[in-house]
Amino acid sequence: MSSYDLTTFGEAQIRLTVPNGDRLATCRDLRLTPAGSEANVAGLLSQLGRRTAFASVIPRGELARRFIEEYQGVGVDLSHCVRCEGRMALYFMEPGDPPLPAKVVYDRLYTKFREITPETFDWDALLATQVLFVTGITAALTESTGRTVTHAVREAARRGIKVALDVNYRALLWPAERARAVLEPLLENVSILFCSRLDGIKVFGMQGEGPAVNAALRERYGIDHVVSTDGTAGCYYSGIEGQRIYPIQPVRVVDRPGAGDALVGGTLHGYLSGNVMEGITYGLRTSKLALTHHGDLTHVRPGELETPASTDILR
């Protein structure tokens, strides 16, 4: 029996968010919340009863303690994290209101995590799992982190461990050509791929509308399951379970970051139970819940996914 249902690794971060109606250059207050795409997925799955572990290189200090308390508090195993001296990765966010888009400013240079190598982590421990989850964000940071993601994926495949990849393309971190060069060779080892319509076009050169891009990714790379988001236009699935288009129900947004990770986490919850289509339905519910409260980590209880939507007080 595996030690974990899902393991992952990435950079531990702190997000500093500008209040609505203000700008980073002029604000006097910032909301501090722990962040990290891979940690968010592990944290959501842990709340849904899955056994998860997150590995990183985390500096000592109060900001790191805040991160650890956030994810350890929902049950994620952080025992595989390497502690060190140094600085915590930060990013600043202006939420943006139309016509201004949301804007992110990264402050994550010179962190120890950027220096990781395949030798940094204990793969015998981290790959005692059903699924290894990786993202393009970690692959994008440095050549060294990219090599580590490549090593992890190939080692997982060698051991018969399923691999989930979220492309999660960030133009501020790397050009699309570099993203394709690093990520495309990994796809032969990926069992479930998360790639938005726009990422499919920008990174992999796909053409067409959302369902067509989703189906083309599946056909070109022969992946068991491909899940694509397309803003409010829909969410699409192509894979061994068939094809399906999921409508998107708009909700009032309190805080946007983490909603994509919530969709991934909910979908992987279904994947671990052998039903990706049902997982996407869970993921769409958890992503809506993610938009209702501050913070990158979506806080949810399993029963809330079954509760009919209502604006009344639950008594």
C-alpha positions in Angstrom: 0.0 0.0 0.0 1.3 3.5 -0.9 2.1 5.9 1.9 0.2 8.7 0.0 -2.6 9.3 -2.5 -0.7 12.3 -3.9 2.7 13.9 -3.5 4.0 17.0 -5.0 6.8 19.6 -4.6 7.1 23.4 -5.3 8.1 26.7 -3.9 6.5 27.9 -0.6 5.4 31.5 -1.1 3.6 34.3 0.7 1.1 36.4 -1.3 0.7 40.1 -0.4 -2.6 41.4 -1.8 -3.5 45.1 -2.4 -7.0 46.0 -1.2 -9.6 46.4 -3.8 -9.7 49.9 -5.1 -6.0 50.6 -4.5 -2.7 50.2 -6.3 0.5 48.6 -5.2 2.4 51.9 -5.5 -0.1 53.8 -3.3 -1.6 51.3 -0.8 -1.0 51.4 2.9 -2.3 47.9 3.8 -1.5 44.4 2.4 -3.3 41.1 3.1 -0.8 38.3 3.8 -1.7 34.8 2.8 0.4 31.6 2.2 0.6 30.5 -1.4 1.9 27.8 -3.7 0.0 26.0 -6.5 1.2 22.6 -5.7 0.6 23.1 -1.9 -2.9 24.3 -2.7 -3.7 21.1 -4.6 -2.3 19.0 -1.8 -4.2 21.0 0.8 -7.5 20.7 -0.9 -7.1 16.9 -1.3 -6.1 16.5 2.3 -9.3 18.2 3.4 -11.2 15.8 1.2 -9.7 12.9 3.1 -6.7 12.1 0.9 -3.2 11.4 2.2 -0.9 14.1 0.7 2.6 15.3 1.1 4.3 18.5 -0.1 8.1 18.9 -0.4 10.0 22.2 -0.7 13.1 24.0 0.5 11.7 26.4 3.2 13.7 29.1 5.0 13.4 29.5 8.8 11.5 32.5 10.1 8.0 33.9 10.8 6.9 34.0 7.2 7.8 30.3 6.7 6.0 29.5 10.0 2.9 31.1 8.6 3.1 29.0 5.5 3.7 25.8 7.4 0.8 26.4 9.8 -1.6 27.0 6.8 -0.9 23.7 5.0 0.0 21.5 8.0 -3.2 22.7 9.6 -5.3 21.0 6.9 -3.3 17.8 7.1 -0.6 18.0 4.5 2.5 16.1 5.4 5.4 18.6 5.2 8.0 16.3 6.8 9.9 16.0 3.4 10.6 19.7 3.3 14.2 20.8 3.6 14.8 23.7 6.0 17.5 26.3 5.4 18.6 29.9 6.0 17.6 32.5 3.4 14.5 34.4 2.2 10.9 33.5 1.6 9.5 33.8 -1.9 6.9 36.5 -2.2 4.5 37.8 -4.8 2.3 40.9 -4.8 -1.1 41.1 -6.4 -3.3 44.0 -7.5 -6.8 42.3 -7.8 -7.8 44.7 -10.6 -11.3 45.9 -11.6 -12.4 46.4 -15.2 -11.0 48.0 -17.2 -7.8 47.1 -15.3 -6.7 43.5 -15.2 -5.3 41.8 -12.2 -1.5 42.2 -12.0 1.2 40.1 -10.2 4.7 41.3 -9.3 7.0 38.4 -8.3 9.8 38.8 -5.7 11.2 35.3 -5.7 14.8 35.6 -7.0 17.7 34.2 -4.9 15.6 31.8 -2.9 17.1 28.5 -2.0 14.3 26.6 -3.7 15.5 27.8 -7.1 18.7 25.9 -6.5 17.1 22.5 -6.0 18.5 19.5 -7.9 17.2 15.9 -8.2 19.4 15.1 -5.2 17.5 17.5 -3.0 14.6 15.3 -2.2 14.1 11.7 -1.0 12.3 10.1 -4.0 11.9 6.8 -2.3 9.7 8.6 0.2 8.0 11.0 -2.2 7.2 8.4 -4.8 5.5 6.0 -2.3 2.3 7.4 -3.7 -0.5 6.7 -6.2 0.0 10.1 -8.0 2.8 12.5 -8.4 1.6 16.1 -9.2 3.8 18.6 -10.9 3.3 22.0 -12.5 4.9 24.2 -15.2 5.4 26.9 -12.6 8.1 25.0 -10.8 9.6 23.9 -14.1 9.8 27.5 -15.2 11.8 29.0 -12.3 15.4 27.9 -13.3 17.1 25.3 -15.4 17.8 23.5 -12.1 14.1 23.3 -11.1 13.2 22.3 -14.6 15.6 19.4 -14.5 14.2 18.4 -11.1 10.7 18.3 -12.5 11.9 16.2 -15.4 13.7 13.8 -13.1 10.7 13.4 -10.9 8.3 12.7 -13.8 10.6 10.2 -15.4 11.4 8.5 -12.1 7.7 8.2 -11.2 7.0 6.7 -14.6 9.8 4.2 -14.2 8.3 3.1 -10.9 4.8 2.8 -12.3 3.5 5.9 -10.5 0.8 8.0 -12.3 1.8 11.5 -13.1 -0.5 14.6 -13.2 0.8 17.8 -14.9 -0.8 21.2 -14.7 0.8 23.3 -17.5 -0.2 26.5 -15.6 1.8 28.7 -18.0 3.1 32.0 -16.5 4.4 34.4 -19.2 6.2 36.4 -16.5 8.3 33.3 -15.6 9.3 32.0 -19.1 8.6 32.3 -22.8 6.2 29.9 -24.4 8.9 28.4 -26.6 10.9 27.4 -23.5 7.8 26.0 -21.8 7.1 23.8 -24.7 10.7 22.6 -24.9 10.7 21.5 -21.3 7.2 20.2 -20.9 6.4 18.5 -24.2 9.0 15.7 -23.6 7.3 14.9 -20.3 3.9 14.3 -21.8 4.6 10.6 -22.8 4.8 10.0 -19.0 1.7 12.0 -18.0 -1.6 10.2 -17.3 -3.7 13.3 -16.6 -3.0 16.7 -18.2 -4.5 20.1 -17.1 -4.0 22.6 -19.9 -6.2 25.6 -20.5 -7.3 26.5 -24.1 -5.0 29.5 -24.0 -2.1 27.5 -22.8 -2.7 24.9 -25.4 -2.5 27.6 -28.1 0.4 29.6 -26.6 2.6 26.7 -25.5 1.7 23.8 -27.8 0.7 25.6 -30.9 -2.9 24.3 -31.0 -5.6 26.1 -33.0 -9.4 26.3 -32.7 -12.0 26.8 -30.1 -11.9 25.2 -26.6 -13.3 21.7 -27.3 -11.2 21.4 -30.4 -8.0 22.4 -28.5 -8.8 20.0 -25.8 -9.4 17.1 -28.2 -6.3 18.0 -30.2 -4.1 17.8 -27.1 -5.5 14.3 -26.3 -5.0 13.1 -29.9 -1.5 14.5 -30.4 0.0 13.3 -27.2 -2.1 10.2 -26.5 -2.8 11.1 -22.9 -5.4 9.2 -20.9 -7.1 12.3 -19.6 -7.0 15.9 -20.7 -8.8 18.7 -18.9 -9.0 22.2 -20.3 -10.5 25.4 -18.9 -11.6 28.2 -21.1 -12.6 31.1 -18.8 -16.4 31.4 -18.5 -16.9 29.6 -21.8 -16.6 26.2 -20.3 -14.5 23.3 -19.1 -13.7 20.5 -21.4 -12.7 16.8 -21.0 -11.3 14.3 -23.6 -10.0 10.9 -22.6 -10.6 7.3 -22.1 -13.9 8.1 -20.3 -15.1 9.9 -23.5 -15.7 13.6 -24.2 -17.7 16.2 -22.3 -18.3 20.0 -22.1 -19.0 21.4 -18.7 -20.8 24.8 -18.4 -19.4 27.4 -16.1 -21.6 29.1 -13.5 -20.3 32.6 -12.8 -20.1 33.6 -9.1 -19.2 36.8 -7.3 -15.5 36.9 -6.8 -14.0 37.7 -3.4 -10.5 36.5 -4.2 -9.4 34.9 -7.5 -6.1 33.1 -6.9 -6.4 29.5 -6.0 -9.5 28.8 -8.0 -7.6 26.9 -10.8 -5.8 24.9 -8.1 -9.1 24.0 -6.6 -10.4 22.8 -9.9 -7.3 20.6 -10.3 -7.6 19.3 -6.7 -11.3 18.4 -7.1 -10.6 16.7 -10.4 -7.8 14.7 -8.9 -10.1 13.6 -6.1 -12.3 12.0 -8.8 -9.3 10.6 -10.6 -8.1 8.9 -7.5 -11.5 7.3 -7.2 -11.4 6.1 -10.8 -13.8 8.7 -12.3 -12.3 11.8 -13.8 -15.6 13.1 -15.2 -17.2 13.1 -11.8 -13.9 14.7 -10.5 -14.3 17.6 -12.8 -17.8 18.2 -11.4 -16.2 18.2 -7.9 -13.5 20.5 -9.2 -16.0 23.0 -10.6 -17.7 23.1 -7.2 -14.4 23.6 -5.3 -13.3 26.3 -7.7 -16.5 28.2 -7.0 -15.9 27.9 -3.3 -12.3 29.1 -3.8 -13.7 32.4 -5.1 -15.7 33.1 -2.0 -12.9 33.7 0.5 -9.5 35.2 0.8 -6.3 33.1 0.4 -4.8 30.8 -2.2 -5.8 27.6 -0.3 -9.4 26.7 -0.6 -10.9 25.7 2.7 -13.6 23.2 2.3 -15.3 20.3 4.0 -16.4 17.2 2.0 -20.1 17.7 2.9 -20.0 21.2 1.4 -19.6 19.7 -2.1 -22.9 18.0 -1.7 -24.8 20.9 -0.2 -27.2 22.6 -2.7 -26.3 26.2 -3.5 -28.2 28.6 -1.2 -27.9 32.1 0.1 -29.7 31.2 3.3 -28.0 30.4 6.6 -27.3 26.7 7.1 -28.9 25.9 10.5 
